[in-house]
Amino acid sequence: METKAPIYAPGLAGIAAAKTRKSRIDGERGELLVCGYRVEDFAERANFEEIIFLLLHDRRAAPEELAAFIRELTALREAPPEVLALIQAAVRQGAPIIDALRMGSAALSLGQTSSDPFVEARRVIAAYPTLVACASRAARGLAAISPRADLDHAANFLYMLHGDAPSAAHVRALHTYWNTVADHGLNPSTFAARVIASTRSDMISALTGALGALKGPLHGGAPGPALDLVFEIGQAERAEEVIHARLMRGERLMGFGHRLYRVRDPRAEVLARAAEQLYADDAELNALYRLALAVEQTALRLLQAHKPERVLQTNVEFYTALVLHGLGLPSEMFTPVFACGRAAGWAAHALEQRLQRFERSLRPDAIYEGATDLKWAE
Ligand code: ACO
């Protein structure tokens, strides 16, 4: 009997591999819904804890539920000392912060684990900022700072990084950023988390695998290079020359293009506003914001001329870079801080995949292109 040839879809584009209640992207209209809410409706108003609850439970928390949820998350912020020691050792040996986070994430199995995947989801989401702050401080030769229970998720992270209570503007910007990137359909890292969860593996494995997928420059590794481009250009008048040269060399412009969006990524819109607010009172930062706007306009014009058949618009990474730079974070921190936000989406999808009991494990086909007639000579 002849076997049926599998459908080949490069990049799995157009193939639905899961049913989800978490988020929906409409790339033609530039719309992102998270559990039914438009991203621009909640991102600048909610605290990140509310969006974590929304994603894990598919509904908004009632006020007393939210208070209890925040207490639980807060209690789970501490990471086991062995994990912090591992992260510090990794950074001392020159590991990038994102790799130290990945190692620390896997090592969270050393802590007090639970067989309840919801508890595990909360534990990992709560611990990631602690791990990232520890890695960042180790990179600066500083000891880790313990979390503070009187600060919210964003404020506590900034406190653990810098050692002093952050300004309200910085805390607001970080909540907005994390809300904006918390979930985004079946992107590569979320897909990786679902593949792992589909085998009934554990939450720590699912999120650690997702981290590995996130760090690539075609996914979550782009904001650093996107900001580098703005710095390299330095003055709006040079934008045309520098960008043109890059495109002529066949390079991709980081922060532009998206698999799904054919109009401006709605998250770029939210983060552009957040950056503008964050930069408003600082003349130097404001000048950088204006330069970034000029770079964006030039890049869009040149990309259109370079690839007229393809709609290449600004993606979330471009303005992510500006917001995180405004929070005083170096570019090495951009992807790890992104991971702290996206961890909510990873955990929500992994839980959803696990709870769909009758779903099969995710297992696409491959078309074999190798030899078929070789003989194994003695
Ligand atoms: N700059 C220049 N050319 C580009 C860009 C870009 N940013 N993006 C796509 N193109 C070109 C490609 O070179 C390709 O040209 P070719 O057909 O001559 O080879 C064509 O457009 C189509 O490219 P694909 O990779 O097939 O497009 P896809 O939709 O799969 O890619 C991606 C999306 C990976 C984001 C791509 O646009 C890219 O590499 N952008 C730069 C990296 C980036 O910003 N990544 C962050 C994405 S957002 C996120 O993941 C959180």
Boltz pocket constraint, residues with backbone or C-beta under 6 A from the ligand:
constraints:
  - pocket:
      binder: B
      contacts: [[A, 11], [A, 217], [A, 218], [A, 219], [A, 220], [A, 222], [A, 250], [A, 251], [A, 252], [A, 253], [A, 254], [A, 255], [A, 256], [A, 257], [A, 258], [A, 259], [A, 260], [A, 307], [A, 310], [A, 312], [A, 315], [A, 316], [A, 317]]
      max_distance: 6.0
